């Protein structure tokens, strides 16, 4: 049940962050193309790969809850 809470918390925070970043891109670059969505998706893929690599190689004793909170919840939102 704790894992569900971590995914929900990460998802809520990630959704707010995604909305803020997409809105900033829309204000700066307009609506002719979904620049914000493109940036968020590309950077999200990079962040998940970076996080999971760091979690497995540099911090093998990291609490497993972080693997639910960040890549699934926050970035996956």
Phi, psi and omega per residue, in radians:
X1 nan -0.547 3.123
X2 -1.123 -0.613 3.134
X3 -1.141 -0.649 3.097
X4 -1.102 -0.746 3.107
X5 -1.096 -0.732 -3.140
X6 -1.123 -0.724 3.099
X7 -1.137 -0.732 -3.141
X8 -1.137 -0.758 3.124
X9 -1.131 -0.819 3.101
X10 -1.079 -0.696 3.124
X11 -1.125 -0.702 3.121
X12 -1.131 -0.806 3.126
X13 -1.172 -0.683 3.130
X14 -1.157 -0.649 3.120
X15 -1.137 -0.705 3.100
X16 -1.148 -0.754 3.129
X17 -1.128 -0.725 3.130
X18 -1.089 -0.755 3.121
X19 -1.097 -0.745 -3.127
X20 -1.128 -0.766 -3.135
X21 -1.179 -0.783 3.132
X22 -1.092 -0.684 3.114
X23 -1.145 -0.688 3.116
X24 -1.121 -0.742 3.111
X25 -1.134 -0.690 3.133
X26 -1.120 -0.730 3.115
X27 -1.123 -0.693 -3.073
X28 -1.403 -0.688 -2.980
X29 -1.966 -0.102 3.123
X30 1.514 -3.036 -3.053
X31 -1.930 0.249 -3.096
X32 -1.182 -0.458 3.121
X33 -2.618 2.558 -3.072
X34 -1.366 1.199 -3.117
X35 -1.047 -0.725 -3.121
X36 -1.077 -0.795 3.124
X37 -1.103 -0.752 3.122
X38 -1.068 -0.835 -3.136
X39 -1.079 -0.776 -3.120
X40 -1.108 -0.758 -3.116
X41 -1.181 -0.755 3.136
X42 -1.175 -0.816 3.140
X43 -1.174 -0.558 3.089
X44 -1.123 -0.733 3.080
X45 -1.067 -0.759 3.117
X46 -1.099 -0.785 -3.117
X47 -1.136 -0.689 3.105
X48 -1.118 -0.805 3.123
X49 -1.090 -0.770 3.130
X50 -1.100 -0.800 -3.111
X51 -1.126 -0.837 -3.094
X52 -1.182 -0.587 3.056
X53 -1.166 -0.821 3.129
X54 -1.111 -0.687 -3.119
X55 -1.134 -0.651 -3.089
X56 -1.497 -0.569 -3.065
X57 -1.679 -0.851 -3.030
X58 -1.568 -0.529 -3.083
X59 -2.253 1.147 -3.085
X60 -1.134 -0.352 3.141
X61 -1.630 0.189 3.140
X62 -1.043 2.455 3.122
X63 -1.020 2.301 -3.095
X64 -1.075 -0.335 3.118
X65 -1.069 -0.528 3.116
X66 -1.104 -0.526 3.124
X67 -1.234 -0.374 3.045
X68 -1.533 -0.756 -3.055
X69 -1.149 -0.919 -2.980
X70 -1.430 -1.116 -3.044
X71 -1.235 -0.659 -3.112
X72 -1.444 -0.820 -3.073
X73 -1.404 -1.169 -3.005
X74 -1.156 -0.949 -3.082
X75 -1.327 -0.572 -3.110
X76 -1.341 -0.094 -3.096
X77 -1.164 nan nan
